[in-house]
Amino acid sequence: SLRSREEKGSTVLTGFQAILLHCRTSSVVQLYFGIVRIDEGLYSINADGDMEQIKLAIIMLVPENCDKAYIEVL
């Protein structure tokens, strides 16, 4: 589900060395929010088409049938 979301457009937060990985998925039954610090070199293409080092991943997962109000709060 994350890969499918990423194919719709880059989720790299350009200039912040961060990526916002988020999607609706049938793989979870409740909301998930997490932050992962990346010590090793990880690179991704940002919205400008440039390679950018990623040092932080913000992860938000919601179930397919999640109420819209919960998503807005998250």
N, C-alpha and C positions, 0 to 999 in steps of 0.2 A: 504494500500500500504506500509506503514511503517512497519507493522508487517511482511508482506511478505518479505521485504528487510532484516529485522533483522533475519529471519529464514535462510537466505543464509550465514550468518556469523555475529559474534558479531561486533557491531559498537562502543563498548566501547573503548575509547582512554586510554589504560592501563597506569596507573601511573599518569594520569592527573585529575582524578576524574571527567571525562567528557564523554559524549556520542555524537556521530555525527549521528543524525537521518536524513537520506536523501533517496529520492526516486523520481521516475517519477510517476505521478499519474494523472488520469482524473479528480480529485477533485479540481484542480486549473487551472486557465487560464493564469497565469503569474508566473514568478519566485518569490519564497519567500525565504528569509534568515532571521533567527532570533536567538537570544540567550536567554535562560531562566535560571536564577539562581535558584537553588533548595535549600531552607533553611532546609527543613525537611529531615530526613534520607531516602534515596532512594538507593537501591542496585541492581546491575545487575551482571551477570556473564561476566567476561572479556574473551579475547581470550585465556588466559592461563587456563581457567576453574575455576578461583578463584572469589569469591564474592568481588566486589569493590563498595565502596560508590560513588555515582554520585552526584555532586554538581552543574554541569553545563550541559545544553543540547544545542547543536548547531543544528539548524534545517534548512535543505535546501530541498525545494520542487520545482519540475519543472513539467510543463505540459507534457503529453505523447508525443506531437509532437514538443517539444522544439528543436531548432537548436543546433547542437553539439557545435558550437563555444560559445554559451551562457553558456552551461554547463561547458565547460573548464574554462571560466572566473570565474564562480561562485566557 
